[in-house]
Amino acid sequence: MIVVDANVAVKWYLPEAGSDAALELMDGTSPLFAPELIRLEVLAAITRRVRTGEASAEVTMTRCNNWLRHLRAGAVTVLPEHEILDDAVSLSLQIPHTLQDCLYLAVANKLDASLITADKPFLERASRFYSRISLLAGCEQN
C-alpha cells in the first residue's frame, strides 16, 4: 500500500519533474490511497494552468475528465476525511505543517503505509514523525 499526495497525482496529467516516476506508481501493482481531499487538490492544480496561461481550457478539461475517470476506476482509493481528521489535526499541530498535507500523513499512519510526496518541505518536516515518507524520484530539486 502506498499513499500518494496530490503533488504526485497531478504529475499523471501535467508534464513536470517527476512525472515519469509518478506514472510508474499509477501503473504499478501497489494499491494507492489518499484522503478525499486529493480529488479537489488535483483538479485545482490542473485548472491553475489555464490561469497561468500554460494550458488551454480544452486541454485542461480533458485532463480534469481523465483524473475523474481514473478516480472512478479506482486508480486511488480515497478515505473519508472523518476517519482521519482528528489524527491530521494533531499531526498538523505537532509538525507544524498544513492540515491539508497532514491528511495524507494521517492516511499513511492509519493504513501503516508508505507515503510518497513531491513536496520536499513537507518531507523534511514529516519525516521526523513518520519514517515511511519519501520523495518522489525526479523531485529532488523542488
C-alpha positions as CSV (number, residue, x, y, z in Angstrom):
1,M,0.0,0.0,0.0
2,I,1.2,3.5,-0.9
3,V,-0.3,6.8,0.0
4,V,0.3,9.4,-2.7
5,D,-0.3,13.1,-2.2
6,A,-1.8,15.5,-4.8
7,N,1.7,16.7,-5.7
8,V,2.4,13.2,-7.0
9,A,-1.0,12.5,-8.6
10,V,-1.1,15.8,-10.5
11,K,2.1,14.6,-12.3
12,W,0.0,12.0,-14.0
13,Y,-1.7,14.8,-16.0
14,L,0.9,17.6,-16.1
15,P,4.3,17.1,-17.6
16,E,6.8,18.2,-14.9
17,A,9.7,16.9,-12.9
18,G,8.9,13.5,-11.5
19,S,6.1,12.7,-14.0
20,D,7.8,9.5,-15.2
21,A,8.1,8.2,-11.6
22,A,4.6,9.2,-10.8
23,L,3.3,7.4,-13.8
24,E,5.2,4.3,-12.8
25,L,3.3,4.4,-9.4
26,M,0.0,4.7,-11.1
27,D,0.8,1.8,-13.4
28,G,2.3,-0.3,-10.7
29,T,0.9,-3.2,-8.7
30,S,0.8,-1.5,-5.3
31,P,-2.7,-0.1,-4.4
32,L,-2.7,3.7,-4.0
33,F,-4.6,5.6,-1.3
34,A,-5.3,9.2,-0.3
35,P,-7.8,11.3,1.6
36,E,-10.8,12.6,-0.2
37,L,-9.1,16.0,-0.5
38,I,-7.0,14.6,-3.3
39,R,-10.0,14.9,-5.7
40,L,-10.1,18.7,-5.3
41,E,-6.4,19.3,-5.0
42,V,-5.6,17.6,-8.3
43,L,-8.4,19.4,-10.1
44,A,-7.2,22.7,-8.6
45,A,-3.6,22.1,-9.8
46,I,-4.8,21.2,-13.3
47,T,-7.1,24.1,-13.7
48,R,-4.5,26.6,-12.4
49,R,-2.6,26.0,-15.7
50,V,-5.4,27.9,-17.5
51,R,-5.0,30.9,-15.2
52,T,-1.2,30.9,-15.7
53,G,-1.5,30.6,-19.5
54,E,0.2,27.3,-19.5
55,A,-2.7,25.3,-20.9
56,S,-5.9,25.9,-22.9
57,A,-9.3,25.4,-21.4
58,E,-9.9,22.4,-23.8
59,V,-6.7,20.6,-22.8
60,T,-7.5,21.4,-19.1
61,M,-11.0,20.0,-19.3
62,T,-9.6,16.8,-20.9
63,R,-7.1,16.4,-18.1
64,C,-9.7,17.0,-15.4
65,N,-12.0,14.4,-17.0
66,N,-9.1,11.9,-17.2
67,W,-8.4,12.5,-13.5
68,L,-12.1,12.0,-12.5
69,R,-12.3,8.9,-14.7
70,H,-9.2,7.4,-13.1
71,L,-10.6,8.0,-9.7
72,R,-13.9,6.3,-10.6
73,A,-11.9,3.4,-12.0
74,G,-10.1,3.0,-8.6
75,A,-6.6,4.4,-9.5
76,V,-6.6,5.8,-6.0
77,T,-8.8,4.6,-3.1
78,V,-9.9,7.6,-1.1
79,L,-10.5,7.5,2.6
80,P,-13.2,9.7,4.1
81,E,-11.8,12.6,5.9
82,H,-13.9,12.0,9.0
83,E,-11.9,8.8,9.6
84,I,-8.6,10.7,9.8
85,L,-9.4,14.3,10.7
86,D,-8.5,14.0,14.4
87,D,-5.1,12.5,13.6
88,A,-4.5,15.0,10.9
89,V,-5.2,18.0,13.2
90,S,-2.9,16.5,15.8
91,L,-0.1,16.0,13.3
92,S,-0.6,19.5,11.9
93,L,0.0,20.9,15.3
94,Q,2.9,18.7,16.1
95,I,4.9,19.0,12.9
96,P,3.8,22.0,12.4
97,H,2.6,21.9,8.8
98,T,-0.6,22.5,6.9
99,L,-3.7,20.5,7.8
100,Q,-4.2,19.6,4.1
101,D,-0.8,17.8,3.8
102,C,-1.3,16.2,7.2
103,L,-4.4,14.5,5.9
104,Y,-2.1,12.4,3.7
105,L,0.2,11.7,6.6
106,A,-2.8,10.6,8.7
107,V,-3.9,8.2,5.9
108,A,-0.5,6.7,5.8
109,N,-0.4,6.4,9.6
110,K,-3.9,4.8,9.7
111,L,-3.0,2.2,7.0
112,D,0.6,1.7,8.1
113,A,1.6,2.5,4.5
114,S,4.4,4.3,2.8
115,L,3.7,7.9,1.8
116,I,5.2,9.4,-1.3
117,T,5.2,13.1,-1.9
118,A,6.7,15.5,-4.4
119,D,6.8,18.3,-1.7
120,K,10.3,18.5,-0.3
121,P,9.5,20.9,2.6
122,F,6.6,18.5,3.7
123,L,9.0,15.5,3.5
124,E,11.6,17.4,5.7
125,R,9.0,18.2,8.4
126,A,7.0,15.0,8.3
127,S,10.0,12.6,8.3
128,R,10.6,13.4,11.9
129,F,7.2,12.0,12.8
130,Y,6.8,9.3,10.1
131,S,9.7,7.3,8.8
132,R,7.9,5.8,5.9
133,I,7.7,9.0,3.9
134,S,9.8,9.5,0.8
135,L,10.3,12.0,-2.0
136,L,9.1,11.0,-5.5
137,A,12.1,10.3,-7.8
138,G,12.9,13.2,-10.0
139,C,11.7,15.8,-7.5
140,E,15.0,16.3,-5.6
141,Q,15.3,19.9,-6.9
142,N,11.8,21.1,-5.8
